[in-house]
Amino acid sequence: MTPVRIGLLGFGTVGYGTWSVLTRNCDEIERRIGRRFEVSHVVVKDLSKPRTPTASGLHFTDNPSTVIDNPDIDIVIELMGGTSPAYEYIDRALANGKHIVTANKELIALRGNELFETAKKSDKIVAFEASVCGGIPIIKAVREGFAANRISSLVGIINGTCNYILSDMKDLKRSFNDVLEKAQELGYAEADPTFDVEGIDAMHKLVILASIAFGIPLQKLESIHCEGITTISYDDIVYADELGFTIKHLAIARRIESGIEIRVHPSLVSKQRLLANVNGVMNAVAVSGDAIGRALFYGPGAGSEPTASAVIADLVDVARAMNGSVNTSVPHLSFQYDQLKSLPIIPFNQTETANYLRMSALNQAGVLAEVTRILGDHEISIESILQKSSGHHEEVLPVVIVTQETLEANMQNALEELQVLDTVIGEINRIRIEALA
């Protein structure tokens, strides 16, 4: 049979991995769809850059039109990253009658609603499994495997860089900056790590997962609370451990009676929970549904071939659907297009969590009483207090307070009052405590 012809936009780590796996496993893949995949053109930014010798048989070009406007290409794989010019290229390729496979989580999160509408009008598919959690087929699982369920929550570790840094800080007893530098040397963190360590990458992925889980349009980023891990210190990791917790950077989407919570931030997780034991660059997502109960998906969240595995899985799905109409395939966001509902997103200050507070306080009578009074004034109950001392007279002592669940607005107001106390020295560090089912 005629091969399925593919054009690649981008040939970096994932692009090369995709070509490599397609080449190595071509016979196995052909057995699954009855046709071969053939990569005909590869668009790169710099033609002068040396290529891996084994990829020398490919046709490299710096002209995107060679792929986008080529009538012989059936599927365009976009692996460039970013929103522009990726959006313009994909939009044009769809207009030219081509299916799309992409690993671009930023593009899907920010402009997916538009792309899916264009794809629907063009009777084409935009497949994006590789955009979330690399080699873990979490999108397919939520979109198809849990189709019978009313999903109540998704809680995940979905950024390998943050997870690696927090794991190494604990294991190596080192500071955030030291471990970040090591992560950059090993290639686990970018030269500019902002998207990862500030939580933006995880937020993009959570937008996609929440939409698929709850049947809502992709949300604007302004509606989502997002925090990174740059304020986490080794001291926090030590105190959390003593209290029975591990610090993880979590992406949380939860359906409650009044709407949907969507938030990304560091959290204390009980060491007894499976998520607390996901370490290094690995990812994991816990999904709760009324029929399935709770399921945990675990695996590599990035890397050349794990991500390529997801890209090729999408290629296989698209190739199987090419002889039919996309109207008979699985909808992009799981629910039928006219059944997506704009459920209310709960304002962040109306969410409720328990909290860990670490502060440096003057070692004098009445300080703790004043702190607890302020918390009480804002209807915040204390679960426990941990005060460390070397046994010698110290002017300033570290104080750790664990609160019971409280309204975010109350906690923020209390922190504003606590922060201006003359007896509290420096910034108060606050980390939410996530109670997992």
C-alpha positions in Angstrom: 0.0 0.0 0.0 1.0 3.6 -0.4 3.0 4.8 2.6 1.8 7.5 4.9 4.0 10.5 4.1 5.2 12.7 7.0 6.8 16.1 7.2 8.7 17.1 10.3 8.8 20.7 11.6 11.8 20.6 13.9 14.6 18.0 14.4 15.8 18.5 17.9 15.9 15.9 20.7 12.3 14.8 20.1 12.4 15.1 16.3 15.5 12.9 16.1 14.0 10.5 18.6 10.8 10.2 16.5 12.6 9.5 13.3 14.9 7.0 15.1 12.0 5.0 16.6 10.0 5.1 13.4 13.0 3.7 11.5 14.0 1.1 14.1 10.5 -0.2 14.7 9.1 0.3 11.2 8.0 -3.4 10.7 6.3 -3.5 14.1 4.4 -0.3 13.4 3.4 -1.4 9.9 1.8 -4.5 11.4 -0.4 -2.2 13.5 -1.8 -0.1 10.7 -1.1 -2.0 7.5 0.9 0.8 6.0 4.4 2.2 6.4 5.3 5.7 7.6 7.8 7.6 5.4 9.4 10.8 6.6 10.0 12.8 3.4 11.0 16.3 4.5 12.4 17.8 7.7 12.3 21.6 8.4 15.1 23.0 10.5 16.3 26.5 11.4 19.9 26.0 10.5 20.9 23.9 7.5 24.6 24.3 8.3 24.3 22.5 11.7 25.9 19.0 11.6 23.3 16.2 11.7 23.6 12.7 13.1 25.2 10.6 10.4 22.4 8.0 10.5 19.9 10.7 9.6 21.8 11.7 6.5 19.2 10.1 4.2 16.5 12.7 5.2 15.7 15.7 3.0 16.5 18.7 5.2 15.2 22.2 4.4 14.8 25.6 6.1 11.7 26.4 4.0 8.5 25.4 6.0 6.4 25.6 2.8 8.2 22.4 1.6 6.2 20.6 4.3 3.1 22.8 4.9 2.2 23.3 1.2 3.4 19.9 -0.1 0.5 18.0 -1.6 2.3 14.7 -1.1 2.5 15.0 2.7 -0.3 13.5 4.7 0.7 14.3 8.3 2.7 17.2 9.7 4.5 16.6 13.0 5.2 19.9 14.7 8.1 19.7 17.2 9.3 23.3 17.2 7.8 24.5 20.5 6.4 28.0 21.2 3.2 29.6 19.9 4.6 31.4 16.9 5.3 30.6 14.1 4.0 27.1 15.2 0.4 28.2 15.2 0.6 29.8 11.8 2.3 26.8 10.3 -0.3 24.4 11.8 -3.2 26.5 10.8 -1.9 26.6 7.2 -1.3 22.9 7.1 -4.8 22.2 8.3 -6.2 24.5 5.6 -4.1 22.5 3.1 -5.8 19.2 4.2 -3.1 17.8 6.5 -3.5 16.1 9.8 -1.3 17.4 12.7 0.6 15.7 15.4 2.3 18.0 18.0 4.1 17.8 21.3 3.6 21.5 21.9 1.9 22.0 25.2 2.2 25.8 25.2 0.5 26.0 21.8 -2.4 23.6 22.7 -3.0 25.4 26.1 -3.0 28.9 24.6 -4.5 28.4 21.2 -5.9 24.9 21.1 -9.5 26.1 21.1 -8.9 27.9 17.8 -6.9 25.0 16.3 -9.5 22.4 17.1 -12.2 24.6 15.5 -10.1 24.9 12.4 -9.5 21.1 12.4 -13.2 20.4 12.8 -14.0 22.6 9.8 -11.2 21.0 7.7 -12.3 17.4 8.8 -8.7 16.8 10.1 -7.2 15.7 13.4 -4.8 17.6 15.7 -3.2 14.9 17.9 -1.3 16.0 21.0 -0.6 13.1 23.3 3.1 14.0 23.6 2.3 17.5 24.9 1.7 16.2 28.5 3.8 13.8 30.5 6.1 12.6 27.7 5.9 8.8 27.5 2.9 8.4 29.8 -0.3 8.0 27.7 -2.3 10.1 30.1 -4.4 12.0 27.5 -5.5 8.7 25.9 -6.3 7.2 29.3 -8.4 10.2 30.5 -10.0 10.8 27.1 -10.8 7.2 26.2 -10.1 4.8 29.0 -12.2 6.8 31.5 -15.0 7.7 29.2 -17.5 6.0 31.5 -16.5 8.0 34.5 -17.4 11.3 36.0 -13.9 12.4 36.9 -13.6 14.2 40.2 -9.9 15.1 40.3 -6.5 15.0 38.7 -3.4 15.5 40.8 0.0 15.1 39.3 3.7 15.6 39.2 4.0 16.8 35.6 7.2 18.6 35.4 10.3 16.5 35.6 12.7 19.4 36.2 10.9 20.5 39.4 10.6 16.9 40.6 14.3 16.3 40.0 15.3 19.4 41.9 13.1 18.7 44.9 14.3 15.1 45.0 17.9 16.0 44.9 17.6 18.8 47.4 16.3 16.1 49.8 18.7 13.3 48.9 21.9 15.4 48.6 21.1 18.0 51.4 21.7 20.9 49.0 20.2 24.2 48.2 17.8 25.0 45.4 20.5 26.9 43.4 23.1 24.2 43.8 20.8 21.5 42.6 19.4 23.7 39.7 23.0 24.1 38.5 23.5 20.3 38.6 20.2 19.8 36.7 21.4 22.2 34.0 24.7 20.4 33.7 22.9 17.1 33.2 20.4 18.5 30.7 17.4 18.2 33.0 16.9 22.0 33.1 17.2 24.6 30.4 19.8 27.4 30.5 16.8 29.6 31.3 14.8 27.4 33.6 12.0 29.9 34.2 9.2 28.0 32.5 9.9 24.9 34.6 10.8 26.2 38.0 8.2 28.9 38.1 5.4 26.3 37.2 4.5 27.7 33.8 5.2 24.4 32.0 3.0 22.5 34.5 0.3 25.0 34.2 0.1 24.6 30.4 -0.2 20.8 30.8 -2.8 21.1 33.5 -5.0 23.3 31.3 -5.0 20.5 28.8 -5.7 17.7 31.3 -8.5 19.7 33.0 -10.3 20.4 29.8 -10.2 16.7 28.8 -11.2 15.5 32.3 -14.2 17.8 32.8 -15.4 18.7 29.3 -14.6 22.4 29.6 -13.0 24.6 27.0 -9.2 25.2 27.4 -9.0 27.9 30.1 -7.2 31.2 30.0 -4.0 31.1 32.1 -5.2 34.2 34.1 -7.8 32.0 35.8 -5.2 29.5 37.2 -3.1 30.0 40.3 0.5 29.2 39.5 3.6 29.0 41.8 7.0 27.5 41.3 9.6 26.0 43.6 12.2 28.8 43.8 11.2 29.7 47.4 11.6 26.2 48.7 14.7 25.8 51.0 16.5 22.8 52.3 15.2 23.7 55.7 11.6 23.3 54.5 12.4 19.8 53.2 13.9 18.9 56.6 11.0 20.2 58.6 8.5 18.6 56.2 10.2 15.2 56.6 10.1 15.5 60.3 6.4 16.2 60.1 5.8 13.1 57.9 5.6 14.9 54.5 7.6 15.2 51.3 7.5 18.4 49.2 6.3 18.0 45.7 5.3 20.4 42.9 1.7 19.5 42.2 -0.7 20.3 39.4 -4.3 20.0 40.8 -7.6 20.0 39.0 -10.6 19.2 41.1 -14.4 19.2 40.5 -16.5 20.4 43.4 -20.1 21.3 43.7 -19.6 24.9 42.9 -17.2 24.5 40.0 -13.6 23.5 39.1 -10.4 24.2 41.0 -7.3 24.5 38.8 -4.0 25.3 40.6 -0.3 24.6 40.4 2.0 25.0 43.4 4.4 23.2 45.8 2.6 21.0 48.3 3.4 18.9 51.3 2.3 15.3 50.6 2.1 12.6 53.2 5.0 10.2 52.9 2.5 7.3 52.9 1.1 8.4 49.5 2.4 7.0 46.2 2.9 10.5 44.8 5.3 11.3 47.6 7.6 8.5 46.4 7.8 9.7 42.7 11.4 10.9 42.5 13.9 12.2 40.0 12.7 13.3 36.6 9.7 10.9 36.6 6.1 12.1 36.3 2.9 10.7 37.8 -0.8 11.6 37.6 -3.5 10.3 40.0 -7.0 10.3 38.4 -10.1 9.8 40.5 -13.4 8.8 38.9 -16.7 7.5 40.3 -16.5 4.1 38.5 -12.7 3.5 38.5 -12.0 4.9 41.9 -8.4 6.1 41.9 -5.7 5.2 39.3 -2.1 6.3 39.2 -0.1 6.7 36.0 3.7 6.7 36.3 6.6 7.0 33.9 9.1 9.2 32.1 7.7 12.7 31.5 10.3 13.8 29.0 13.2 12.6 26.9 13.9 11.8 23.3 12.4 8.4 22.9 9.7 8.4 25.6 8.2 11.5 24.0 8.7 10.0 20.6 6.7 7.0 21.7 3.7 9.3 22.3 4.2 11.1 19.0 4.2 7.8 17.1 1.2 6.6 19.0 -0.6 9.6 17.7 0.7 8.9 14.2 -0.8 5.4 14.4 -4.2 6.8 15.5 -4.2 9.4 12.8 -3.2 6.9 10.1 -6.0 4.5 11.2 -8.5 7.4 11.0 -7.4 8.7 7.6 -9.8 6.7 5.6 -12.8 8.0 7.5 -14.0 11.3 9.0 -12.8 13.0 12.1 -16.4 13.2 13.1 -16.2 9.5 13.9 -12.9 9.7 15.8 -12.4 10.6 19.5 -13.1 14.4 19.9 -10.0 16.4 20.6 -11.1 17.3 24.2 -12.9 14.0 24.8 -16.5 15.5 24.8 -18.4 16.2 21.7 -17.7 19.8 20.5 -21.2 21.1 21.2 -21.2 19.5 24.7 -18.2 21.4 26.1 -19.5 23.4 29.1 -18.0 26.6 30.5 -18.2 25.5 34.2 -17.2 28.1 36.7 -13.5 28.2 37.8 -13.3 28.6 41.6 -11.5 31.8 42.5 -8.2 30.8 44.1 -8.9 32.7 47.3 -12.0 30.5 47.8 -10.1 27.2 47.8 -9.3 25.4 51.1 -6.1 23.7 52.2 -4.1 23.0 55.3 -0.9 25.0 55.5 2.7 24.8 56.6 4.2 28.1 57.8 7.9 28.6 58.5 9.1 31.8 60.1 12.0 33.2 62.1 10.7 34.8 65.3 12.4 36.7 68.2 13.0 34.5 71.2 11.0 36.4 73.7 7.8 35.9 75.7 4.5 36.5 74.0 5.6 36.0 70.4 3.9 32.7 69.8 0.8 34.0 71.6 0.6 36.9 69.2 1.1 34.7 66.2 -1.6 32.3 67.3 -4.0 35.2 68.2 -3.7 36.5 64.6 -4.4 33.1 63.1 -7.4 32.7 65.4 -8.7 36.1 64.5 -8.8 34.8 60.9 -10.6 31.5 61.8 -7.4 29.5 61.3 -7.0 26.5 63.6 -3.5 25.2 64.4 -2.7 21.5 64.1 0.8 21.6 65.5 3.8 23.9 66.3 7.4 22.9 65.8 10.0 25.2 67.5 13.7 24.4 67.1 16.4 25.5 69.5 20.1 24.5 69.9 19.8 24.7 73.7 21.7 28.0 73.9 20.1 31.4 74.2 19.3 32.5 70.7 17.8 35.8 69.7 15.9 34.3 66.8 14.3 30.9 66.6 12.8 29.0 63.6 9.1 28.3 64.2 7.0 25.9 62.0 3.2 25.9 62.3 0.9 23.4 60.6 -2.7 24.6 60.3 -5.9 22.8 59.7 -7.8 23.3 56.4 -8.7 26.9 56.0 -10.0 29.3 53.4 -7.2 30.7 51.2 -8.5 34.3 51.6 -8.3 33.9 55.4 -4.7 32.6 55.2 -3.6 35.4 52.9 -5.1 38.0 55.2 -3.4 36.4 58.3 -0.1 36.2 56.5 -0.2 40.0 55.7 -0.7 40.7 59.5 2.0 38.2 60.6 4.5 39.5 58.1 4.5 43.1 59.5 5.1 42.0 63.1 8.3 43.4 64.6 8.9 40.0 66.2 8.9 38.1 62.9 12.2 38.4 61.1 12.4 38.1 57.3 9.9 36.4 54.9 7.4 33.8 56.1 7.5 30.8 53.9 4.1 29.1 53.3 3.5 25.8 51.6 0.1 24.3 51.2 -0.6 20.7 52.4 -2.5 18.6 49.9 -4.8 15.9 51.4 -4.9 13.1 48.8 -7.5 10.4 48.8 
